[in-house]
Amino acid sequence: MRILVVDDDPKLCDVMKRGLEEEAYAVDCVFDGDDGSYYAENSPYDLIILDIMMPKKNGLEVCRGLRIKKIRTPVLMLTAKDTVDDRVAGLDTGADDYLVKPFAFNELLARVRALLRRGGVSEMPLLKVGGLTLNTVTREVTWKQTGVDLTTKEYAILEYLMRNPNSVISRTMIEEHVWNYDFDSMSNLVDVYIRRLRQKIHPEEGKNIIQTIRGAGYRISAA
């Protein structure tokens, strides 16, 4: 899942980015409203975390502009203000949720998960494809009841494939959901990670689970 963080506090952005990446999210950070609008309008995101008080354009203006352009990406609004009027103003511009600074990171994660579910991501905590099981809460992966130890990126790719079973997923789609804006699309990292995943799932059966669709991408299937 790919998240855009828009906040003019570099330290807070760094904390959120590192914490979210540890949870296998791909994260882009920008520090003013103009950049926030540009990134949100020109790249596919699953969620936007948006501060209200920012230079050039505030978060309310950014959110309102996105909704006018029919961009329905879920928005979690951040603010240091805690009055009812402030919360109402944020929600009325099209924000989906509201979190007051300072906040506990665990609460931020819980709200992120809730908004992603509301935005269409499966609410099922267990994803299963044949003998492969992935627990989205504990991030445990098993193959025929044997644990599979994955890196953060390996887990993120596998989760994305398992949320779309039997569907052909292109390399570009994987790149856009698992890496941030700076990813070099000319690299072969996707292929490298797919090979690693297959080997870790099972040296022989891994290719039968994660199938290469020549000229199109990859598909995860029990068949």
Residue pairs with C-beta under 8 A, 6 or more apart in sequence:
1 24
1 25
1 26
1 46
1 47
1 116
1 121
1 156
1 160
1 177
2 25
2 26
2 27
2 28
2 43
2 44
2 45
2 46
2 176
2 177
2 178
2 180
3 20
3 25
3 26
3 27
3 28
3 45
3 46
3 47
3 48
3 49
3 112
4 27
4 28
4 29
4 30
4 36
4 39
4 40
4 43
4 45
4 47
4 48
4 49
5 13
5 16
5 17
5 20
5 27
5 28
5 29
5 30
5 49
6 29
6 30
6 31
6 32
6 33
6 35
6 36
6 39
6 40
6 48
6 49
6 50
6 51
6 54
6 59
6 62
7 13
7 16
7 29
7 31
7 49
7 50
7 51
7 54
7 78
8 31
8 32
8 51
8 53
8 54
8 55
9 51
10 31
12 101
13 29
13 31
14 29
15 105
16 27
16 29
16 49
16 105
16 108
17 27
17 29
19 105
19 108
19 109
20 27
20 109
20 112
21 27
21 152
22 152
23 109
24 139
24 152
24 153
24 155
24 156
24 159
25 112
25 156
26 156
26 177
26 178
26 179
26 180
27 180
28 39
28 43
28 45
28 180
28 181
30 36
30 39
31 54
32 54
32 55
32 56
32 57
33 54
33 55
33 56
33 57
33 58
33 59
33 61
33 62
34 56
34 57
36 48
36 50
36 54
36 57
36 59
36 62
37 57
37 62
37 65
37 66
39 45
39 181
40 48
40 62
40 66
40 71
40 73
41 66
41 69
41 71
43 176
43 181
44 176
44 177
45 73
46 73
46 74
46 116
46 119
46 121
46 177
47 73
47 74
47 75
47 76
47 112
47 115
47 116
47 119
48 66
48 73
48 74
48 75
48 76
49 75
49 76
49 78
49 108
49 112
50 59
50 62
50 63
50 75
50 76
50 77
50 78
50 95
51 59
51 77
51 78
51 79
52 58
52 59
52 60
52 77
52 78
52 79
52 81
52 86
52 90
53 59
53 79
53 80
54 62
59 77
59 78
59 79
59 90
60 89
60 90
60 93
63 75
63 77
63 90
63 93
63 94
63 95
64 93
64 94
66 73
66 75
66 94
67 93
67 94
73 119
74 96
74 97
74 115
74 116
74 118
74 119
75 94
75 95
75 96
75 97
76 95
76 96
76 97
76 98
76 99
76 108
76 111
76 112
76 115
77 90
77 91
77 95
77 97
77 98
77 99
78 99
78 100
78 101
78 103
79 86
79 90
79 98
79 99
79 100
79 101
80 100
80 101
81 100
82 100
87 98
90 98
91 98
96 115
96 118
97 111
97 114
97 115
99 107
99 108
99 111
117 123
121 163
122 163
124 136
125 135
125 136
125 137
126 133
126 134
126 135
126 136
127 133
127 134
127 135
127 136
127 159
127 162
127 163
128 134
128 162
129 162
129 165
129 209
129 220
129 221
129 222
130 209
130 221
130 222
131 143
131 144
131 222
132 141
132 142
132 143
132 162
132 201
132 209
132 220
133 141
133 142
133 143
134 140
134 141
134 155
134 158
134 159
134 162
135 141
136 159
139 155
140 147
141 147
141 148
141 150
141 155
141 158
142 148
143 201
143 202
148 200
148 201
149 200
150 158
150 197
150 200
153 178
153 193
154 193
154 196
154 197
154 200
156 177
156 178
157 174
157 178
157 190
157 193
157 194
157 197
158 197
158 220
160 169
160 174
160 177
160 178
161 169
161 210
161 218
161 219
161 220
162 220
164 220
165 220
165 221
165 222
166 219
166 220
166 221
167 219
168 213
168 216
168 217
168 218
168 219
169 217
169 218
169 219
170 216
170 217
171 190
171 191
171 217
171 218
172 185
173 217
174 190
174 217
174 218
175 183
175 185
175 190
179 189
183 189
194 210
194 212
194 218
197 206
197 210
198 206
198 207
198 209
198 210
199 206
200 206
201 209
201 210
202 209
209 220
209 221
209 222
210 218
210 219
210 220
211 218
211 219
211 220
211 221
212 218
213 219
